């Protein structure tokens, strides 16, 4: 694979983090920034947290236990869109790679992105081995969904282990390949 970043499409629902994205510059790359969350239906929801750990779900006991201070009490109303609808209505070219870190909302986003997933070659997604947000899908539910969508995990990147028990894996970035494109 010889990657070229011709187009980068980013989604960020929090107003205070948009300025940082707009300041990014990549040579010969068109950057599209959408101030919205992604999910499985178009709606308006409250995002809680005010930090990169903010989620459309409420932080659960494990979030407070393992990551104290990462979720603040502030919240804001945000637009939630479906990735399939954004790509369809805006005429965006399908991505080769999807990178997702949505704090427990992964399955919701994936359900609203079935068509885009069918056309993407790779997916990098943060997977959690514990429930950090109330209502987040269990790991096996994500795994089953991705298997049904023809994705297979081939590797993992960044991993986070418990500071209390370093042998316990809490999260990692999983790398999936779309079997429609790759011979596996």
N, C-alpha and C positions, 0 to 999 in steps of 0.2 A: 504494500500500500504506500503510495506516495501522496501524502495529504497536501492539499492546497486549500487554504481558507478563503474561499471566494465570497461566501455569505455566512454570517453568523447571526442567528436569531436567538434573542434572549428574552426571558420573561421574568419580571420581578414585580410583585404586588405592592411592596412597601415604598411609599413616597420617599422616605429618607435615604433609601439605598439607590434610587434611580440616578441621582447626580453622579455617583461613582461609576455607574455603567456608561453614562453618556460621555464621561471623560476618557473612556478607553479609545485607543486608536490602534488599528492594525493595518499595516501597509497593504495596499491593493485588496482590501477586504471591505465589503459592504456590511455594515452592522445595522440590524433591525432590532429595536428595543420596544417591547410591549409592557406597559405598566398594567399588569393584571396577573391574577393567579390562573392556574389551569386546573381543570377538573372534568367530571363526567356529565356536567350540565352547565348551562349558562345561567348565572345567578349573581347575587351580591351576598357576600359573607363577611364576617368579621375575622380578621387575622389578629391573633394574640401573640405578643412577645416583644416586638420592637427590636429584635436582634436577628442575626442569621439563623437562629434556632426557632424563629417565629413559625407558627403553624396555623392552618385553618381548623385544626383540632385543638382542644385544650390539652395542655401539658399534663401528663400523668405522673404518678408517684415515682416511676423510674427516671423520668426526665429530671425531676427535682433531686432525686437521690444521687444519680451519677453525674449530672451536669448542673450543680447548684449555681444560681445566679444567671443562667443563660436565657431565662425567659422573664421578661419584665411585665408589669401589670398593664402597660399601655396596649391599646388595640385601635384598629382603624377598619373602616368598611372598604372592601375591595371588590372589584369586578372579577368574576370567575368566568373564563371562557374555555371552550373545548379546543384542543390543539387541532383536531381535524377541521373545525370550522374556521380557525384562523388561517390555516394553509389554503383552504378552499376559497374563502372570500377574498383573501389578499393575493391569491395567485402565486404563492411562494413555491420555489422549487423544493422538492422533497429533500430532507437532510440525509447525509450519509451516516452521521453520528448524532444520537440524542444523548445528552448528559442531563441527568435528573437528580436533584437533591431537594425534596419537597416536604421534609419533616413529617413523615407518617401518612402523607396524602398520595403516595405512589400509585396505589391501585385505582384511585379515583381518576388521576391524571391519565393513566394507561387506558382506562375504559373510554375516555374521551379522545383517544389518539389511535384507534385501531387502524384507520386508513394510513396515517403517517407511519405507524409501526410497520405496516406491510411493505412500505417502500424504503425504509431505512435499513442500512446494513448492520449497524452496531448500536448497542444501547449500553450506557454506563449509568448505573443506578445505585444509590445508597440503600443497602439492605440492613435491617435491624434484627437482631436476634432476641430482643426483648421489646415489649410494648412500651414506648416512650410517650405516646400520645393516645388519649382516650378516643377509641374508635378506629385507630389505624388497623389496617389489614395485617393478619398474621403472615409470617414469612412464607409458609406453605401456600397461602392463597396467591401471593405474588408469583411464586414459583410455578404454580399450576396455570395461572393466567398466561405467563410468558411462554410456557410450553405449548399451550393451545395456540398462541400467536406465532409459533414456529421459531422461538428463540431458545438458544442453548447457552449456558454459562461456560465460558472458556478460560476465564482467569479472574483475578481480583487485584485491586490496587490498594489504595490507602485503607488501613484497618485501624480500628480503635478497640483497645482492650480495657477491661475493668481495672481501675487503679486499686481496687480492693482485692481482686483475685486476678492477677495478670494472665492466667491461663484462660480466662473467660473472654471470648470474643463478643463484643457488643454490637459492632457495626463494621461493614466494609463496603467499598465501592466495587460492585460486581460488574464484570464485563461480559456482555452477551453478544452473540452473533446471530443474525437472522439466517436461518437454515435455507430460506428461499434463494439466497445469493451465494452461500458458501457450501462447498461439499464437505459435509461432516459425517 
